């Protein structure tokens, strides 16, 4: 049977539509928390047919062909482990994620930009260890001055995060749509209430 033969006319969209599928590594942890590692239902079904994943959970809805029926996967785990020890890319998004999407000077979450702690005019580099998330007001107030000169010191010192640190930070910012079948795999390490 070819994937093109499947009739998807019976499918009804879930919360955000399209039946997204949570992708877990072979150790049953998400490949990424932020952004959450999701595949489209089409990619998930293709991976099932190519025997690259194990289906862990599924939606109630099915896909059908004339001779085949399959429940749509909602959670799959890769059969082969993908190492997560690479260094994260130095991007604006990852910088904001490292700093919790708030200004390191005043904790504001609005109008975020980034600031060179040691200004470039004073030899500051554009690196993980010298760039922080800052709101527009604090960035303007600090200007091109040294933190001592401006009387503004980051509440959190800038650092180069590991992938694990960014993944951990990403758990604090769940997406707007979480299917019930995903919850056991996203928050397995939070403290249980009595």
SULMO-V396479 format. One record per residue. PHI is phi in whole degrees, 0 to 359 (NA if undefined). Layout:
phi=PHI
phi=PHI
//
This chain:
phi=NA
phi=259
phi=301
phi=297
phi=281
phi=286
phi=263
phi=258
phi=293
phi=278
phi=290
phi=245
phi=292
phi=271
phi=334
phi=264
phi=85
phi=69
phi=50
phi=297
phi=240
phi=287
phi=255
phi=254
phi=288
phi=296
phi=269
phi=68
phi=249
phi=302
phi=297
phi=208
phi=265
phi=214
phi=288
phi=295
phi=286
phi=231
phi=242
phi=292
phi=299
phi=295
phi=294
phi=295
phi=295
phi=299
phi=296
phi=296
phi=295
phi=276
phi=58
phi=264
phi=223
phi=253
phi=281
phi=261
phi=211
phi=211
phi=279
phi=288
phi=287
phi=240
phi=251
phi=224
phi=232
phi=295
phi=236
phi=214
phi=220
phi=214
phi=288
phi=288
phi=292
phi=251
phi=220
phi=229
phi=241
phi=297
phi=281
phi=252
phi=291
phi=254
phi=301
phi=246
phi=259
phi=285
phi=283
phi=290
phi=293
phi=276
phi=235
phi=301
phi=300
phi=294
phi=296
phi=297
phi=298
phi=306
phi=269
phi=71
phi=55
phi=213
phi=294
phi=282
phi=263
phi=229
phi=70
phi=293
phi=251
phi=254
phi=49
phi=287
phi=221
phi=233
phi=230
phi=278
phi=301
phi=266
phi=302
phi=300
phi=295
phi=256
phi=94
phi=292
phi=262
phi=268
phi=223
phi=308
phi=276
phi=228
phi=248
phi=226
phi=284
phi=216
phi=285
phi=302
phi=297
phi=292
phi=297
phi=293
phi=297
phi=288
phi=59
phi=265
phi=263
phi=291
phi=307
phi=296
phi=297
phi=274
phi=68
phi=231
phi=241
phi=301
phi=291
phi=229
phi=290
phi=293
phi=209
phi=272
phi=282
phi=269
phi=300
phi=295
phi=294
phi=293
phi=298
phi=298
phi=297
phi=297
phi=296
phi=285
phi=234
phi=294
phi=292
phi=290
phi=233
phi=237
phi=283
phi=306
phi=290
phi=272
phi=302
phi=297
phi=263
phi=267
phi=234
phi=293
phi=253
phi=278
phi=291
phi=276
phi=270
phi=277
//
